[in-house]
Amino acid sequence: MKKQLVISSLLLLSLLVASCRKDVELLLSEVTVTDPGSSGAGRFAGFYLLNEGNMGSNKATLDYYDFVTGSYQRNIYAEQNPSVPKELGDVGNDIQLYGNRMYAVINASNKIEVMDAHTAKRIGQVDIPNCRYIAFHDGYAYVTSYAGPIEMDPEYTQRGYVARIDTATLQAQERCVVGYQPDGIAISSGKIYVANSGGYMGAGKSANYERTVSVIDLATFEEEKRIEVGCNLHLIKADQRGNLWVTSRGDHRNNPSRLFVIDRQKQSVSDTICLPVNNFQIEGDSLYLFGINEGGTATEKEINFTIIHTGTRAVVNSHFITDGTDRQLETPYGIMVHPETKDIYITDAGDYINPGFLYRFNREGKKQWSIQTGDIPAHFALLPKRRYTKN
Amino acid sequence: MNSSAKITLLILLAAWSAGHRAIYAHCQADSLRQLPEVIVTAKASREIIPAQKLSGEELKELSSLSVADAIRYFSGVQIKDYGGIGGLKTVDIRSMGTNHMGVFYDGIQLGNAQNGQIDLGKFSLDHIESITLYNGQKSEIFQPAKDFGSSGSIYLRTRYPHFKTGQQHHLKGVVRTGSFGLLNPSLLWEQKIATDLAGSFNAEWVHADGKYAYRYKRVHPITKETVYDTTAIRQNGDVDAWRLEAALHGFVPGGNWNLKSYFYTSERGIPGAIVNNVWKRAQRQWDRNFFTQGSFQKTVSSQYDLLISGKYANDHMRYLNPDTTLIYIDNSFTQQEAYLSLVNKYQLRRNWDVSLAADFQWNGLRSNLDGFVQPSRYTYLVAAATAVDFGKVSLLGSLLGTFIHEQTRIEHPATQNNPNRQRLTPSLFVTYKPYAQHDLHFRAFYKHIFRMPTFNDLFYTDIGNLLLEPENTRQYNIGVQYANSFTHGMIRHWDLQADGYWNRVTDKIIAVPKGNGMYRWMMMNVGNVEIKGIDLAASAVSLLHEEWFLNLKLHYTWQQAQDLTRRTNKELEKITYGGQIAYIPWHSGSVVAGLNHRQWHLHYSFIYVGERYRSSANIRENYEQPWYTSDLSLTRSFIREQVNGKLSLEVNNLFSQDYEVVLNYPMPKRNYRITLTVEI
């Protein structure tokens, strides 16, 4: 009996030794070639895709697609910046290129990560609590944040602000207080437009959602006025005429998601597109959008993929994905349209807690390839081939 | 062998061989002086499948502060531990999910209709006399209908008043201190009021700043150079809690009754996830739990037994997020529960019992949360069960009927559609003992049960889904147990057990992204999980040399828990379908060894949790390495006239392993504890 015990203990021990804990290794990037021999013509070298990662998971990751080699490189940040503790961070909410730098807004890590646009090597960071979206103008970055000033008032609820960051020094200099939980930001004709959501306020009572876009004068950096739009505003983008397209998430009750147009001159809403809109991208005069109809159940969603003409505001195409791939998508999330080839890139964020997928469709809406991404693939940034020079 | 050595052996034997009355009785003759009274709380009932049990001295020596720490030593169990003294700790049995575990406190289930989770980290081990874990259910028939209603059950039994001969009262004081700024005094007072009536009062305070060092280190996969190595102190993990309990235990001819009240109040920090650029959180939580419960049981005639029990519970929770950079939240939730149960058992033949149990339960939840619908739930349970003993073969079958009705105080758009739910679920347990003279048992069970969607699943503002159906589990288990005891030789007792099981979880309730806007979720019945597993357990009590006793216990679990959830996007399905579900290791186990010599006791425990993934996508980004910790404790007991005492020193996580049980929730490195116990 004693022998048996000894033998079984030894067996157990050997099992343990065979599967011991080692030093945890940094994850290097993984490369997959999607379309070898793809054309690398045109102005752009490739694009970055920022994966948000579910909140608390610290899994914001950066992927890169190269137009010339047709290769998709997953999770490049840690490899390029191995010494950054806990890597890129928690919830990547926006990414933009400006000059030769790339700015990633990492919402739950309360920072803007500033990297070299061509290498993704870290240059520095700007600490902005609860930062959301970023836009640039004339050497300055403008970032929306939910975390406005604190006042000694028990009934006080916190307003958001726009931070102005000098891209030369990476210092946040001034703040302009706007509405509750400001999200999207766009700059057009000397004005900053900010979509206020009130997302923290309206969960229980629809009336508590924000309904306005804040207009900030670029020169004075002061809020000039509010434009009444709709409840729970989210994204805002300017078209080539300088008019602004704003999405409302709706209140998830009686007011569905919508897309609004703000006329630059009249400074008011001129048109409403009666479609639910989750995300959109403007390319030339075409606005590509998709939206999930809330009436459907979560397993059988109705999703529309529509192109709208930004001049006429008419629906040009109500099914821009033509090969049936749209019916396979679980949670379409990010969108980019290539300015030259008009190829359409759409991500599927799936269940938010597992990897998603990136799809490329040609301009006819036929799927060309698809590839696995990080968790919640969401935000794109195109990388020009040429380095930006002052002249 | 001198007498104290004998006593030590006896206590060990008693503790290590639950269900083996033979040895216990055999040795009892010369040991009455020290052995605790045998408490017969129920007429010897036919519990046909033995449970995993930790009790008495064995439980005390596990270097465990909370019930959750102790449960880690059972087979087939995974603890989700968010780290530290105040951190949430929940139990998952055989990978079916934490909501499927029923936790019973002195015979009556602890409820949490809001989120279905019982935080076992809040239950102190200080006054717990035994922890018993049952797969399926406690396989006896004289129990309330609710006891038939979980996929697995944990029974926590608090100390029953013990008195030495001639003693009218018994006092016990414990002081514990150590790492994490821990200060933990407790006092137990037991009083004999009359020959058939005893009372007890127990108070405990736990205070800890919850600070501990943790470390994140990464090496480069090619060069093996350290790329970063950061050590920080865990913040906002403080806890301050009071627990008060009072109980009365009485006997009546042919029966007994008890009445107890429990009060717990605490304030704690919620340490939160450690992510890039965020090393500290500010969220706080206050809990106030109160319940009073009682039961009465009596053998009315030689054939008829009766058990009546009831409970009222009132739980208040406040959650505060004062972090001005995030959403400001100050929400309060008050849950109430009323419960009444009546159990009848009738002996049809000498070897054939039947029982009928009827329970009623009401749950209500109130909150200041915007848009909260203030739900109530009425649950009616009826269980019919029978047990037959054919000698070599014993059978137990039960059928549980559950009838549920819900209503909300505030108008909800879909309340009209809210269905009344009815379910009929069976279970069957069989044991076969082929030889009268050998302690060899074969056993098997099948059980189908479900868990109700919680109030949060159904009604939580925005994410709740009224149309949710219950989440089902079906369990199939076969097993064998073989034990033997010896009066001479080095090995005095050994016990081997093996079980194989196949479980299916269907209509699993999962949060699914929904509609417009980011981070919008909805609860859906979409998940399917299939679990195959093997649990092995071995234990032995050995007399190594005169006055040197060794006891050893080994547990091993193998589990394959596959996510078989179908998805709309077949490309995404390929990533997750068939994957091992989140945080379930393929291999896990524990070793517990105790060495006794006179007043000295050395105890070693080892836990191993093998590699696993943080989600069903079994990819390198979700890979988590094995972790294993060693805990060591040394105890010296002493007797001075009327005073018994014990001083114990513990070192936990001896090799200071840096690990995480849950992603971004680092666990403590090596830590220490010292405990002084004095009994009069």
Interface residues (C-beta under 8 A of the other chain):
Chain A: M1 K2 L5 S8 S9 L12 L15 L16 S19 C20 R21 K22 D23 V24 E25 L26 L27 L28 M55 G56 S57 N58 K59 T61 N75 P82 S83 V84 P85 K86 E87 L88 G89 D90 I106 A108 S109 N110 K111 Q125 D127 P129 N130 Y146 A147 I150 T157 Q158 G199 Y200 A203 G204 K205 N208 N232 H234 R249 G250 H252 R253 S257 P276 V277 N278 G291 I292 N293 E294 A298 T299 K301 Q328 L329 E330 T331 D348 A349 G350 D351 Y352 I353 N354 P355 G356 F357 S370 Q372 G374 D375
Chain B: Y216 K217 R218 V219 H220 P221 I222 K224 T226 V227 Y228 T230 G272 A273 I274 V275 N276 N277 V278 T324 T325 L326 I327 Y328 L369 D370 G371 F372 P413 T461 D462 M490 I491 W494 I510 V512 P513 K514 G515 N516 G517 Y519 R520 W521 M522 M524 V526 A538 A540 S542 L552 L554 Y556 R567 T568 N569 K570 E571 L572 I575 T576 H587 G589 V591 Y608 G610 E611 S615 S616 A617 I619 R620 E621 Q625 P626 W627 Y628 Q657 Y659 L663 N664
